[in-house]
Amino acid sequence: MQPTDIARDLVREFTSAGFTSDSIAAHLGPDAMEALFRGEPGAVLEACGDSRLSGLIRFFLVREKMTAEELSEHLPARLVLSLIDAAVVSPTPSGDLQIALDIRPHIIAGRDRFIFSDLDASMTDHVPGPDHVLGVGAASLSLLSATPLTPVESVLDLGTGSGVQALAQAQTAERVVATDVHERALTLADATMAGAGVDNVELRHGSWFEPVDGERFDRIVANPPFVVGLPEVGHVYRDSGLDLDGASELVVSSVPDYLAQNGSAFILGSWVHTSEQSWEQRVASWFPSSGVSAWVLQRDVVDPALYVSTWLKDESVDPRSADGIARTRHWLSHFRDEDVRAVGFGWIFIRDIGDAPTEVTTETLSQPFTDPLGPEVDEYFVRMEWLRETSISDVLGASYALRPGVAMEDVSLADAETGMGFAPEVKRITRTDGPRFSHEVDDAVAAIIAGLNPDGLPLRDIVSLWAASHGLDDDAEEALGHDAAGVVVDLIRHGFVLPADLISINS
């Protein structure tokens, strides 16, 4: 018997017992929930009582051993036997039962879902093996937040693992193809889908894009094994066997061949920084010369030593141990030989644009933000399409709206020259939604964008009024108009300013 065979019955019992994300949080309280996230079982057990929900928390989340009779107080006896047959629950040498898989509720795309994956080291002294199938981790949550849930016909989830991304996309796509090179991952993903009652996800086994050769998709999501390291596979969920950032390069360079017309891809990736090449140049070289618009956002940059220690701890290797020291030195030696000065991590978004020349925008997001990135990415590509089809003259001839929620701030610093009062330092506009972009502007730009109105004057006339009020001659006015158009293009790209015709389309 496979986990898939009992997934639906198990999830039905979980739901009837209130073993859901919100109910567990309410049952345990905020302090015990924080302890659960930190991996402190004692504090969680102290918050549990004798109820059925407490029993399920103790067994499935804290991994407390129980006798078959004790577990049968919380689940039907026939289901307990099925769990044993499916190796979801395993007997201990003492005759007790213990959970053998990680099955827990998560809010996926706004709904309670149960993800079937392998046990991690969060609650017990457990070292994930080479065939470990990851559950819902920080990387998968990051990709979830960055992928839209707008309706499409077809989705490819490349490297589905336990099925997290496919499960989210199944709610909005007519069909989802989820692939993985790891057969055990597909078995657990199948259980995840069965537990959710999802029947529009097709699971396929194979390496990289081989299972979908010749097919195209409206949306591609990929959380590939992107760890930057040696060309070997220690853990299948994170190591590609390709050298350095070869996995990210392979996915990014291949994705355009599998995108349908106007299709989009949402990818997690890593890249190296070297002394000879900027990370922006490196990632840009992965794209074809025509056919795609790409937006690459670097979220984190770490030095090689921190990067290596982080991933050693991920596989429960103590960097202070003899094995940890040896592996650290071997890994760092490889980085030194390849001139790796730092490793970057982030998102790579790609949109099919037909035969047009490829455009690649790379930037670093250092500011904190909590809003989901998916809606912003969808809108970004709409804004970029407008810019792609619009000349500078057309930019000056269009009317615009300032995005609701844009804040203007004037920053002054203590006047060091006079020794008293404050002197103006910078004027800045900041979005209070989405990725919280921020731009510094001068007084002229601030006045011009303050005059924008989707039903009002075009940008060219607003510039002319400002120029006239400040006594500028024709040449100075023309130069100001050219500069203003360039600034507005940047503000459109980051969503501060929205063309009036795009607003009418969206409304």
MOTANOR-V659458 format. One record per residue. N is the residue number from 1. SS is DSSP state (~ for helix, > for strand, _ for the rest). PSI is psi in radians with two decimals (NA if undefined). Layout:
n=N ss=SS psi=PSI
n=N ss=SS psi=PSI
//
This chain:
n=1 ss=_ psi=2.46
n=2 ss=_ psi=2.75
n=3 ss=~ psi=-0.56
n=4 ss=~ psi=-0.60
n=5 ss=~ psi=-0.46
n=6 ss=~ psi=0.01
n=7 ss=~ psi=-0.80
n=8 ss=~ psi=-0.77
n=9 ss=~ psi=-0.70
n=10 ss=~ psi=-0.79
n=11 ss=~ psi=-0.63
n=12 ss=~ psi=-0.73
n=13 ss=~ psi=-0.70
n=14 ss=~ psi=-0.81
n=15 ss=~ psi=-0.74
n=16 ss=~ psi=-0.48
n=17 ss=_ psi=-0.05
n=18 ss=_ psi=0.38
n=19 ss=_ psi=1.19
n=20 ss=_ psi=2.91
n=21 ss=~ psi=-0.90
n=22 ss=~ psi=-0.71
n=23 ss=~ psi=-0.69
n=24 ss=~ psi=-0.74
n=25 ss=~ psi=-0.75
n=26 ss=~ psi=-0.64
n=27 ss=~ psi=-0.75
n=28 ss=~ psi=-0.57
n=29 ss=_ psi=2.83
n=30 ss=~ psi=-0.68
n=31 ss=~ psi=-0.80
n=32 ss=~ psi=-0.56
n=33 ss=~ psi=-0.71
n=34 ss=~ psi=-0.68
n=35 ss=~ psi=-0.64
n=36 ss=~ psi=-0.76
n=37 ss=~ psi=-0.55
n=38 ss=~ psi=-0.17
n=39 ss=_ psi=0.79
n=40 ss=_ psi=1.54
n=41 ss=~ psi=-0.60
n=42 ss=~ psi=-0.77
n=43 ss=~ psi=-0.59
n=44 ss=~ psi=-0.78
n=45 ss=~ psi=-0.63
n=46 ss=~ psi=-0.48
n=47 ss=~ psi=-0.16
n=48 ss=_ psi=2.65
n=49 ss=_ psi=-2.47
n=50 ss=_ psi=0.13
n=51 ss=_ psi=2.93
n=52 ss=~ psi=-0.75
n=53 ss=~ psi=-0.73
n=54 ss=~ psi=-0.71
n=55 ss=~ psi=-0.73
n=56 ss=~ psi=-0.66
n=57 ss=~ psi=-0.78
n=58 ss=~ psi=-0.72
n=59 ss=~ psi=-0.84
n=60 ss=~ psi=-0.53
n=61 ss=~ psi=-0.76
n=62 ss=_ psi=-0.28
n=63 ss=_ psi=0.63
n=64 ss=_ psi=2.40
n=65 ss=_ psi=2.58
n=66 ss=> psi=2.72
n=67 ss=_ psi=2.87
n=68 ss=~ psi=-0.64
n=69 ss=~ psi=-0.72
n=70 ss=~ psi=-0.74
n=71 ss=~ psi=-0.56
n=72 ss=_ psi=-0.19
n=73 ss=_ psi=-0.31
n=74 ss=_ psi=-0.39
n=75 ss=_ psi=2.65
n=76 ss=_ psi=2.47
n=77 ss=~ psi=-0.66
n=78 ss=~ psi=-0.62
n=79 ss=~ psi=-0.62
n=80 ss=~ psi=-0.76
n=81 ss=~ psi=-0.68
n=82 ss=~ psi=-0.65
n=83 ss=~ psi=-0.65
n=84 ss=~ psi=-0.77
n=85 ss=~ psi=-0.58
n=86 ss=_ psi=0.08
n=87 ss=_ psi=0.40
n=88 ss=_ psi=-0.57
n=89 ss=> psi=2.41
n=90 ss=> psi=2.52
n=91 ss=> psi=2.55
n=92 ss=_ psi=2.89
n=93 ss=_ psi=-0.48
n=94 ss=_ psi=-0.12
n=95 ss=_ psi=-0.13
n=96 ss=_ psi=3.00
n=97 ss=> psi=2.55
n=98 ss=> psi=2.64
n=99 ss=> psi=2.41
n=100 ss=_ psi=-0.16
n=101 ss=> psi=2.75
n=102 ss=> psi=1.98
n=103 ss=> psi=1.90
n=104 ss=> psi=2.74
n=105 ss=> psi=2.50
n=106 ss=> psi=2.64
n=107 ss=> psi=1.89
n=108 ss=> psi=2.06
n=109 ss=_ psi=0.72
n=110 ss=_ psi=0.08
n=111 ss=> psi=2.59
n=112 ss=> psi=2.13
n=113 ss=> psi=2.69
n=114 ss=> psi=2.14
n=115 ss=> psi=2.23
n=116 ss=> psi=2.09
n=117 ss=> psi=-3.10
n=118 ss=> psi=2.73
n=119 ss=_ psi=2.46
n=120 ss=_ psi=-2.93
n=121 ss=_ psi=0.32
n=122 ss=_ psi=-0.60
n=123 ss=_ psi=-0.28
n=124 ss=_ psi=2.84
n=125 ss=_ psi=1.41
n=126 ss=_ psi=2.26
n=127 ss=_ psi=1.98
n=128 ss=_ psi=2.35
n=129 ss=_ psi=3.10
n=130 ss=_ psi=-0.52
n=131 ss=_ psi=0.26
n=132 ss=_ psi=2.36
n=133 ss=_ psi=2.04
n=134 ss=_ psi=2.57
n=135 ss=_ psi=-2.35
n=136 ss=_ psi=1.79
n=137 ss=_ psi=-3.08
n=138 ss=~ psi=-0.67
n=139 ss=~ psi=-0.79
n=140 ss=~ psi=-0.63
n=141 ss=~ psi=-0.66
n=142 ss=~ psi=-0.75
n=143 ss=~ psi=-0.66
n=144 ss=~ psi=-0.79
n=145 ss=~ psi=-0.37
n=146 ss=~ psi=0.02
n=147 ss=_ psi=2.21
n=148 ss=_ psi=2.77
n=149 ss=_ psi=0.51
n=150 ss=_ psi=2.62
n=151 ss=_ psi=2.38
n=152 ss=> psi=2.91
n=153 ss=> psi=-0.81
n=154 ss=> psi=2.51
n=155 ss=> psi=2.43
n=156 ss=> psi=2.16
n=157 ss=> psi=1.77
n=158 ss=> psi=2.04
n=159 ss=_ psi=1.08
n=160 ss=_ psi=-0.42
n=161 ss=_ psi=-2.20
n=162 ss=_ psi=0.06
n=163 ss=_ psi=0.30
n=164 ss=~ psi=-0.92
n=165 ss=~ psi=-0.71
n=166 ss=~ psi=-0.66
n=167 ss=~ psi=-0.73
n=168 ss=~ psi=-0.76
n=169 ss=~ psi=-0.42
n=170 ss=_ psi=-0.38
n=171 ss=_ psi=-0.38
n=172 ss=_ psi=-0.23
n=173 ss=> psi=2.62
n=174 ss=> psi=-0.66
n=175 ss=> psi=2.56
n=176 ss=> psi=2.30
n=177 ss=> psi=2.13
n=178 ss=> psi=2.17
n=179 ss=> psi=2.75
n=180 ss=> psi=2.56
n=181 ss=_ psi=-0.27
n=182 ss=_ psi=1.94
n=183 ss=~ psi=-0.61
n=184 ss=~ psi=-0.66
n=185 ss=~ psi=-0.72
n=186 ss=~ psi=-0.61
n=187 ss=~ psi=-0.79
n=188 ss=~ psi=-0.62
n=189 ss=~ psi=-0.66
n=190 ss=~ psi=-0.70
n=191 ss=~ psi=-0.70
n=192 ss=~ psi=-0.79
n=193 ss=~ psi=-0.72
n=194 ss=~ psi=-0.74
n=195 ss=~ psi=-0.55
n=196 ss=~ psi=-0.12
n=197 ss=_ psi=0.47
n=198 ss=_ psi=2.25
n=199 ss=_ psi=0.19
n=200 ss=_ psi=0.38
n=201 ss=> psi=2.12
n=202 ss=> psi=2.13
n=203 ss=> psi=2.30
n=204 ss=> psi=2.45
n=205 ss=> psi=2.39
n=206 ss=_ psi=2.94
n=207 ss=_ psi=2.31
n=208 ss=_ psi=-2.12
n=209 ss=_ psi=0.07
n=210 ss=~ psi=-0.70
n=211 ss=~ psi=-0.24
n=212 ss=~ psi=0.49
n=213 ss=_ psi=2.21
n=214 ss=_ psi=-0.04
n=215 ss=_ psi=2.76
n=216 ss=_ psi=2.65
n=217 ss=> psi=2.61
n=218 ss=> psi=-0.54
n=219 ss=> psi=2.36
n=220 ss=> psi=2.27
n=221 ss=> psi=2.48
n=222 ss=> psi=2.15
n=223 ss=_ psi=1.30
n=224 ss=_ psi=2.97
n=225 ss=_ psi=1.52
n=226 ss=_ psi=0.16
n=227 ss=_ psi=2.29
n=228 ss=_ psi=2.03
n=229 ss=> psi=-2.53
n=230 ss=_ psi=2.72
n=231 ss=_ psi=1.21
n=232 ss=_ psi=2.84
n=233 ss=_ psi=1.86
n=234 ss=_ psi=-0.70
n=235 ss=_ psi=2.14
n=236 ss=_ psi=-0.47
n=237 ss=_ psi=-0.29
n=238 ss=_ psi=-0.35
n=239 ss=_ psi=2.21
n=240 ss=_ psi=-0.33
n=241 ss=_ psi=-0.07
n=242 ss=_ psi=2.62
n=243 ss=_ psi=2.46
n=244 ss=> psi=-2.15
n=245 ss=_ psi=0.51
n=246 ss=~ psi=-0.56
n=247 ss=~ psi=-0.79
n=248 ss=~ psi=-0.73
n=249 ss=~ psi=-0.75
n=250 ss=~ psi=-0.82
n=251 ss=~ psi=-0.85
n=252 ss=~ psi=-0.75
n=253 ss=~ psi=-0.41
n=254 ss=~ psi=-0.52
n=255 ss=~ psi=-0.73
n=256 ss=~ psi=-0.50
n=257 ss=~ psi=-0.18
n=258 ss=~ psi=0.12
n=259 ss=> psi=2.33
n=260 ss=> psi=3.02
n=261 ss=> psi=2.21
n=262 ss=> psi=0.27
n=263 ss=> psi=2.82
n=264 ss=> psi=2.65
n=265 ss=> psi=2.54
n=266 ss=> psi=1.92
n=267 ss=> psi=2.41
n=268 ss=> psi=2.42
n=269 ss=> psi=2.91
n=270 ss=> psi=2.72
n=271 ss=> psi=2.69
n=272 ss=> psi=2.64
n=273 ss=> psi=2.26
n=274 ss=> psi=2.94
n=275 ss=_ psi=-0.35
n=276 ss=_ psi=-0.28
n=277 ss=_ psi=2.30
n=278 ss=_ psi=2.74
n=279 ss=~ psi=-0.55
n=280 ss=~ psi=-0.77
n=281 ss=~ psi=-0.69
n=282 ss=~ psi=-0.87
n=283 ss=~ psi=-0.68
n=284 ss=~ psi=-0.53
n=285 ss=_ psi=-0.22
n=286 ss=_ psi=-0.23
n=287 ss=_ psi=2.68
n=288 ss=_ psi=2.90
n=289 ss=_ psi=-0.32
n=290 ss=> psi=2.77
n=291 ss=> psi=-0.22
n=292 ss=> psi=2.62
n=293 ss=> psi=2.25
n=294 ss=> psi=2.46
n=295 ss=> psi=2.00
n=296 ss=> psi=2.11
n=297 ss=> psi=2.00
n=298 ss=> psi=2.13
n=299 ss=> psi=-0.61
n=300 ss=> psi=2.59
n=301 ss=> psi=2.25
n=302 ss=> psi=2.69
n=303 ss=_ psi=2.77
n=304 ss=~ psi=-0.72
n=305 ss=~ psi=-0.78
n=306 ss=~ psi=-0.66
n=307 ss=~ psi=-0.82
n=308 ss=~ psi=-0.79
n=309 ss=~ psi=-0.62
n=310 ss=~ psi=-0.79
n=311 ss=~ psi=-0.44
n=312 ss=~ psi=-0.76
n=313 ss=~ psi=-0.55
n=314 ss=~ psi=-0.60
n=315 ss=_ psi=0.36
n=316 ss=_ psi=0.58
n=317 ss=_ psi=2.15
n=318 ss=_ psi=2.05
n=319 ss=_ psi=-0.26
n=320 ss=_ psi=-0.24
n=321 ss=_ psi=2.88
n=322 ss=~ psi=-0.75
n=323 ss=~ psi=-0.74
n=324 ss=~ psi=-0.72
n=325 ss=~ psi=-0.78
n=326 ss=~ psi=-0.75
n=327 ss=~ psi=-0.65
n=328 ss=~ psi=-0.83
n=329 ss=~ psi=-0.68
n=330 ss=~ psi=-0.76
n=331 ss=~ psi=-0.84
n=332 ss=~ psi=-0.56
n=333 ss=~ psi=-0.70
n=334 ss=~ psi=-0.76
n=335 ss=~ psi=-0.75
n=336 ss=~ psi=-0.74
n=337 ss=~ psi=-0.54
n=338 ss=_ psi=0.16
n=339 ss=_ psi=0.63
n=340 ss=> psi=2.04
n=341 ss=> psi=-0.42
n=342 ss=> psi=2.89
n=343 ss=> psi=2.24
n=344 ss=> psi=2.71
n=345 ss=> psi=2.52
n=346 ss=> psi=-2.69
n=347 ss=> psi=2.57
n=348 ss=> psi=2.03
n=349 ss=> psi=2.34
n=350 ss=> psi=2.35
n=351 ss=> psi=2.32
n=352 ss=> psi=2.26
n=353 ss=> psi=0.48
n=354 ss=> psi=-2.26
n=355 ss=> psi=0.10
n=356 ss=> psi=2.69
n=357 ss=> psi=2.49
n=358 ss=_ psi=2.44
n=359 ss=> psi=2.26
n=360 ss=> psi=2.13
n=361 ss=> psi=2.17
n=362 ss=> psi=2.39
n=363 ss=> psi=2.82
n=364 ss=> psi=2.25
n=365 ss=_ psi=1.70
n=366 ss=_ psi=-0.27
n=367 ss=_ psi=2.54
n=368 ss=_ psi=2.54
n=369 ss=_ psi=2.71
n=370 ss=_ psi=-0.24
n=371 ss=_ psi=2.53
n=372 ss=_ psi=2.46
n=373 ss=_ psi=-0.34
n=374 ss=~ psi=-0.91
n=375 ss=~ psi=-0.60
n=376 ss=~ psi=-0.69
n=377 ss=~ psi=-0.77
n=378 ss=~ psi=-0.80
n=379 ss=~ psi=-0.62
n=380 ss=~ psi=-0.80
n=381 ss=~ psi=-0.52
n=382 ss=~ psi=-0.76
n=383 ss=~ psi=-0.72
n=384 ss=~ psi=-0.60
n=385 ss=~ psi=-0.71
n=386 ss=~ psi=-0.77
n=387 ss=~ psi=-0.65
n=388 ss=~ psi=-0.54
n=389 ss=_ psi=0.16
n=390 ss=_ psi=2.22
n=391 ss=_ psi=2.95
n=392 ss=~ psi=-0.69
n=393 ss=~ psi=-0.69
n=394 ss=~ psi=-0.59
n=395 ss=~ psi=-0.76
n=396 ss=~ psi=-0.46
n=397 ss=~ psi=-0.06
n=398 ss=_ psi=2.78
n=399 ss=_ psi=2.70
n=400 ss=> psi=2.86
n=401 ss=> psi=2.49
n=402 ss=> psi=2.29
n=403 ss=_ psi=2.35
n=404 ss=_ psi=2.43
n=405 ss=_ psi=-0.05
n=406 ss=> psi=2.27
n=407 ss=> psi=2.48
n=408 ss=> psi=2.30
n=409 ss=> psi=2.45
n=410 ss=> psi=2.11
n=411 ss=> psi=2.19
n=412 ss=> psi=2.55
n=413 ss=> psi=2.76
n=414 ss=> psi=2.32
n=415 ss=_ psi=1.76
n=416 ss=_ psi=-0.45
n=417 ss=_ psi=-0.78
n=418 ss=_ psi=-0.33
n=419 ss=_ psi=0.17
n=420 ss=_ psi=2.65
n=421 ss=_ psi=-2.81
n=422 ss=> psi=2.61
n=423 ss=> psi=2.38
n=424 ss=> psi=2.36
n=425 ss=> psi=-0.87
n=426 ss=> psi=2.64
n=427 ss=> psi=2.32
n=428 ss=> psi=2.43
n=429 ss=> psi=2.47
n=430 ss=> psi=2.37
n=431 ss=> psi=2.35
n=432 ss=_ psi=0.17
n=433 ss=_ psi=3.08
n=434 ss=_ psi=-2.40
n=435 ss=_ psi=0.11
n=436 ss=_ psi=0.75
n=437 ss=_ psi=2.64
n=438 ss=> psi=2.40
n=439 ss=> psi=2.43
n=440 ss=> psi=2.41
n=441 ss=> psi=2.77
n=442 ss=_ psi=3.12
n=443 ss=~ psi=-0.66
n=444 ss=~ psi=-0.84
n=445 ss=~ psi=-0.73
n=446 ss=~ psi=-0.74
n=447 ss=~ psi=-0.69
n=448 ss=~ psi=-0.82
n=449 ss=~ psi=-0.43
n=450 ss=~ psi=-0.42
n=451 ss=_ psi=0.01
n=452 ss=_ psi=2.43
n=453 ss=_ psi=2.20
n=454 ss=_ psi=-0.40
n=455 ss=_ psi=0.19
n=456 ss=_ psi=-2.60
n=457 ss=_ psi=2.61
n=458 ss=_ psi=2.85
n=459 ss=~ psi=-0.69
n=460 ss=~ psi=-0.74
n=461 ss=~ psi=-0.60
n=462 ss=~ psi=-0.72
n=463 ss=~ psi=-0.74
n=464 ss=~ psi=-0.73
n=465 ss=~ psi=-0.75
n=466 ss=~ psi=-0.73
n=467 ss=~ psi=-0.74
n=468 ss=~ psi=-0.70
n=469 ss=~ psi=-0.30
n=470 ss=_ psi=0.20
n=471 ss=_ psi=0.53
n=472 ss=_ psi=2.52
n=473 ss=_ psi=3.13
n=474 ss=~ psi=-0.72
n=475 ss=~ psi=-0.75
n=476 ss=~ psi=-0.64
n=477 ss=~ psi=-0.72
n=478 ss=~ psi=-0.73
n=479 ss=~ psi=-0.71
n=480 ss=~ psi=-0.71
n=481 ss=~ psi=-0.73
n=482 ss=~ psi=-0.76
n=483 ss=~ psi=-0.72
n=484 ss=~ psi=-0.68
n=485 ss=~ psi=-0.73
n=486 ss=~ psi=-0.71
n=487 ss=~ psi=-0.76
n=488 ss=~ psi=-0.64
n=489 ss=~ psi=-0.79
n=490 ss=~ psi=-0.67
n=491 ss=~ psi=-0.55
n=492 ss=~ psi=-0.76
n=493 ss=~ psi=-0.66
n=494 ss=_ psi=0.12
n=495 ss=_ psi=0.24
n=496 ss=_ psi=-0.71
n=497 ss=> psi=2.36
n=498 ss=> psi=2.21
n=499 ss=> psi=2.47
n=500 ss=~ psi=-0.64
n=501 ss=~ psi=-0.48
n=502 ss=~ psi=-0.63
n=503 ss=~ psi=-0.69
n=504 ss=~ psi=-0.58
n=505 ss=~ psi=-0.79
n=506 ss=~ psi=-0.52
n=507 ss=_ psi=NA
//
